Amino acid sequence: MAPTTHDTDLLIVGSGAAGMTAAAVAAAEGLRALVVEKTALVGGTTAISGGMVWIPCQEHLRAGDSVEAARRYLDAGYLTRADTLVGLAARLGIDAGELADTVAAYNEAARTGVDLEFGRGADAYSRYLGDADVGPNPCLAALATPPFFAIALVPSDLGTAAGLTTDPHARVLGAHGAPVPGLYAAGGDMRSIMCGRYPGPGITLGPALTFGYLAAMHAAGAASDDPATSR
Ligand SMILES: Cc1cc2nc3c(=O)[nH]c(=O)nc-3n(C[C@H](O)[C@H](O)[C@H](O)COP(=O)(O)OP(=O)(O)OC[C@H]3O[C@@H](n4cnc5c(N)ncnc54)[C@H](O)[C@@H]3O)c2cc1C
């Protein structure tokens, strides 16, 4: 591909929430903004955020849920089904004794309502995500009635917390704490304002949008010294 040249006032790397917000705000403020994206897809992590695990009859996912959908997931191998825990362990290729011990400990937590191992249902947010019809802890329903189902869960990154240090205008700060002229960071590239804590959903997307906005406003010369009073 032949190299091309573009003149731009603001070069934005990445088409996620932070980048697209900065681009829209920069354009609205009269800057020529150019977004460069390294993948074939526009939207980055932002476009797939809010993804959920599909679990049959889960209270928050009942819309569109059906027996046919459950059959499709079974046929596709997403769900594994067995009439006994021993049978389920065999299908999953895991140790039946360990599965029985795990389920017994879990069922005891479901009975008392206190999850000593993972703390499920210990705060209002996780209880909201549970099933209000289940008690004493809406996040813990005893595994007692066959058939039993299993879903493979694979941990992955949701975001980052340790990026570039910035000031309230999203300007990147250099080693001596002074802003690097013309360089901004927002979203996953910016050191989280929460310093690694995760108080709840929105704490990564919210600052990505906010600091994308603040960066573009500053680049356009439209920021006030107090970001709270920026337009
Ligand atoms: C499944 C899932 C669910 C989530 N749910 C929530 C939620 O409920 N609430 C919440 O607040 N957050 C959630 N998050 C986190 C949130 O989506 C991200 O923190 C946020 O989208 C990051 O936005 P961003 O603009 O910084 O980066 P991204 O959206 O990741 O965009 C970065 C873009 O930059 C591109 N890029 C990278 N390097 C280059 C390069 N060198 N040149 C050109 N382009 C480049 C990438 O390809 C990408 O398109 C979730 C994330 C996931 C994965």
PDBQT file of the ligand as one rigid body, heavy atoms in Angstrom, charges set to zero:
ROOT
HETATM    1  C1  LIG A 301     -16.358  -8.216  28.205  1.00  0.00    +0.000 C 
HETATM    2  C2  LIG A 301     -16.074  -6.834  28.765  1.00  0.00    +0.000 A 
HETATM    3  C3  LIG A 301     -17.049  -6.219  29.527  1.00  0.00    +0.000 A 
HETATM    4  C4  LIG A 301     -16.803  -4.954  30.034  1.00  0.00    +0.000 A 
HETATM    5  N1  LIG A 301     -17.785  -4.360  30.765  1.00  0.00    +0.000 NA
HETATM    6  C5  LIG A 301     -17.592  -3.116  31.240  1.00  0.00    +0.000 A 
HETATM    7  C6  LIG A 301     -18.628  -2.471  31.983  1.00  0.00    +0.000 A 
HETATM    8  O1  LIG A 301     -19.714  -3.012  32.202  1.00  0.00    +0.000 OA
HETATM    9  N2  LIG A 301     -18.364  -1.215  32.441  1.00  0.00    +0.000 N 
HETATM   10  C7  LIG A 301     -17.173  -0.577  32.247  1.00  0.00    +0.000 A 
HETATM   11  O2  LIG A 301     -17.003   0.564  32.672  1.00  0.00    +0.000 OA
HETATM   12  N3  LIG A 301     -16.175  -1.178  31.554  1.00  0.00    +0.000 NA
HETATM   13  C8  LIG A 301     -16.357  -2.424  31.049  1.00  0.00    +0.000 A 
HETATM   14  N4  LIG A 301     -15.338  -3.047  30.365  1.00  0.00    +0.000 N 
HETATM   15  C9  LIG A 301     -14.062  -2.339  30.199  1.00  0.00    +0.000 C 
HETATM   16  C10 LIG A 301     -14.193  -1.270  29.112  1.00  0.00    +0.000 C 
HETATM   17  O3  LIG A 301     -14.833  -1.835  27.983  1.00  0.00    +0.000 OA
HETATM   18  C11 LIG A 301     -12.798  -0.750  28.722  1.00  0.00    +0.000 C 
HETATM   19  O4  LIG A 301     -12.142  -0.273  29.876  1.00  0.00    +0.000 OA
HETATM   20  C12 LIG A 301     -12.933   0.413  27.730  1.00  0.00    +0.000 C 
HETATM   21  O5  LIG A 301     -13.719  -0.009  26.622  1.00  0.00    +0.000 OA
HETATM   22  C13 LIG A 301     -11.573   0.883  27.257  1.00  0.00    +0.000 C 
HETATM   23  O6  LIG A 301     -11.809   1.886  26.300  1.00  0.00    +0.000 OA
HETATM   24  P1  LIG A 301     -10.581   2.505  25.540  1.00  0.00    +0.000 P 
HETATM   25  O7  LIG A 301     -11.137   3.549  24.602  1.00  0.00    +0.000 OA
HETATM   26  O8  LIG A 301      -9.532   2.935  26.477  1.00  0.00    +0.000 OA
HETATM   27  O9  LIG A 301      -9.916   1.276  24.757  1.00  0.00    +0.000 OA
HETATM   28  P2  LIG A 301     -10.501   0.242  23.693  1.00  0.00    +0.000 P 
HETATM   29  O10 LIG A 301     -11.999   0.271  23.554  1.00  0.00    +0.000 OA
HETATM   30  O11 LIG A 301      -9.864  -1.072  24.042  1.00  0.00    +0.000 OA
HETATM   31  O12 LIG A 301      -9.915   0.769  22.330  1.00  0.00    +0.000 OA
HETATM   32  C14 LIG A 301      -8.528   0.809  22.078  1.00  0.00    +0.000 C 
HETATM   33  C15 LIG A 301      -8.345   0.709  20.582  1.00  0.00    +0.000 C 
HETATM   34  O13 LIG A 301      -6.997   1.041  20.267  1.00  0.00    +0.000 OA
HETATM   35  C16 LIG A 301      -6.556   0.190  19.243  1.00  0.00    +0.000 C 
HETATM   36  N5  LIG A 301      -5.094   0.205  19.267  1.00  0.00    +0.000 N 
HETATM   37  C17 LIG A 301      -4.282  -0.286  20.226  1.00  0.00    +0.000 A 
HETATM   38  N6  LIG A 301      -2.991  -0.050  19.895  1.00  0.00    +0.000 NA
HETATM   39  C18 LIG A 301      -3.008   0.628  18.707  1.00  0.00    +0.000 A 
HETATM   40  C19 LIG A 301      -1.992   1.119  17.856  1.00  0.00    +0.000 A 
HETATM   41  N7  LIG A 301      -0.691   0.992  18.173  1.00  0.00    +0.000 N 
HETATM   42  N8  LIG A 301      -2.343   1.745  16.717  1.00  0.00    +0.000 NA
HETATM   43  C20 LIG A 301      -3.679   1.881  16.375  1.00  0.00    +0.000 A 
HETATM   44  N9  LIG A 301      -4.680   1.417  17.152  1.00  0.00    +0.000 NA
HETATM   45  C21 LIG A 301      -4.344   0.796  18.309  1.00  0.00    +0.000 A 
HETATM   46  C22 LIG A 301      -7.173  -1.146  19.586  1.00  0.00    +0.000 C 
HETATM   47  O14 LIG A 301      -7.215  -2.004  18.477  1.00  0.00    +0.000 OA
HETATM   48  C23 LIG A 301      -8.578  -0.686  20.026  1.00  0.00    +0.000 C 
HETATM   49  O15 LIG A 301      -9.492  -0.628  18.944  1.00  0.00    +0.000 OA
HETATM   50  C24 LIG A 301     -15.566  -4.308  29.809  1.00  0.00    +0.000 A 
HETATM   51  C25 LIG A 301     -14.587  -4.931  29.025  1.00  0.00    +0.000 A 
HETATM   52  C26 LIG A 301     -14.832  -6.190  28.509  1.00  0.00    +0.000 A 
HETATM   53  C27 LIG A 301     -13.769  -6.846  27.661  1.00  0.00    +0.000 C 
ENDROOT
TORSDOF 0
